[in-house]
Amino acid sequence: MTLRIVIMGVAGCGKSTVGAALSARLGIPYRDGDDLHSPSNVEKMRAGIALTDADRWPWLAAVAAELEDHAPMIIGCSALKRVYRDHIREGAGGPVTFVHLSGSRALIAARMQHRPGHFMPLSLLDSQFAALEPPTASEGLSVDIEPPISAITETILAALKGQTE
């Protein structure tokens, strides 16, 4: 089975860190979905303006195209709503596993404060949590982000075991 994994969750939950660690363990590429945002989307977020669905659709299509064109791969993408995940699945060219990195607002806010240079300001975190529709068990899995990265990675690998053999 060709792996198409989306590491999802609100800003600051650790998508890039977990994606890179999982990539190293699985030996497949990781791509940061933030790199697929249009310059206008990045500027909106940098200015503290939450994206609208109209802003997101082209970006979600680009995420899906990356999965279709470059699988096996792991991509980081907030994928906050089920309709966004459905959009990604429809264009990905095969099954997609969503791995939701789940943590408290307090934990994620603390981590965001120690993430200099990222365009997503802490002021947008509440809008991300408001939009979040955690995936159901049929869509993927949710993983607590409080443990160390090695434990998070092991939890994900154990859940993926049937897909990677």
Residue pairs with C-beta under 8 A, 6 or more apart in sequence:
1 95
1 163
2 71
2 72
2 94
3 26
3 28
3 71
3 72
3 73
3 74
3 97
3 160
3 163
3 164
4 67
4 71
4 72
4 73
4 92
4 93
4 94
4 95
4 96
4 97
5 22
5 73
5 74
5 75
5 96
5 97
5 98
5 99
5 160
6 63
6 67
6 74
6 75
6 76
6 77
6 79
6 85
6 88
6 96
6 97
6 98
6 99
6 140
7 15
7 18
7 19
7 22
7 74
7 75
7 76
7 77
7 99
7 101
8 15
8 76
8 77
8 78
8 79
8 80
8 85
8 98
8 99
8 100
8 101
8 135
8 140
9 15
9 78
9 100
9 101
9 102
9 103
9 132
9 145
10 78
10 80
10 108
10 125
10 128
10 129
10 132
11 78
11 108
11 112
11 120
11 124
11 125
11 128
12 108
12 109
12 111
12 112
12 115
12 120
12 122
12 125
13 101
13 102
13 103
13 108
13 111
13 145
14 101
14 103
14 111
14 145
14 149
14 152
15 32
15 33
15 76
15 77
15 78
15 101
16 30
16 32
16 34
16 76
17 149
18 99
18 101
18 145
18 149
18 152
18 153
18 156
19 30
19 32
19 74
19 75
19 76
20 30
21 149
21 150
21 152
21 153
22 30
22 74
22 153
22 156
22 157
23 29
23 30
23 74
25 153
25 157
26 72
26 74
26 157
26 160
26 164
28 72
28 73
28 74
29 70
29 72
29 73
29 74
30 73
30 74
30 75
30 76
31 66
31 70
31 73
31 74
31 75
31 76
32 75
32 76
33 59
33 63
33 66
33 75
33 76
33 77
33 78
34 76
34 119
36 59
36 62
36 63
36 66
37 45
37 59
38 58
38 59
40 55
41 51
41 55
41 59
42 119
44 50
44 51
44 55
45 51
45 119
45 120
45 121
45 124
46 119
46 120
46 121
48 121
48 123
48 124
50 124
50 127
56 84
57 87
60 77
60 79
60 84
60 87
60 88
61 87
61 91
63 75
63 77
63 79
63 88
64 87
64 88
64 89
64 90
64 91
64 92
65 91
66 73
66 75
67 73
67 75
67 88
67 91
67 92
67 93
67 94
67 96
68 91
68 92
68 93
68 94
69 93
71 92
71 93
71 94
77 88
78 84
78 128
79 85
79 88
79 98
80 128
80 131
80 132
80 133
81 131
81 132
81 133
82 133
82 135
82 139
85 96
85 98
85 135
85 139
88 96
89 95
89 96
97 140
97 141
97 160
97 163
98 135
98 139
98 140
98 141
99 140
99 141
99 143
99 156
99 159
100 134
100 135
100 140
100 141
100 142
100 143
101 143
101 145
101 152
102 134
102 142
102 143
102 144
102 145
103 144
103 145
103 146
105 125
105 126
105 129
107 145
107 146
108 125
108 145
109 122
109 125
112 118
112 120
112 122
112 125
113 122
134 142
135 141
135 142
141 156
141 159
143 152
143 155
143 156
143 159
144 152
145 152
147 155
157 164
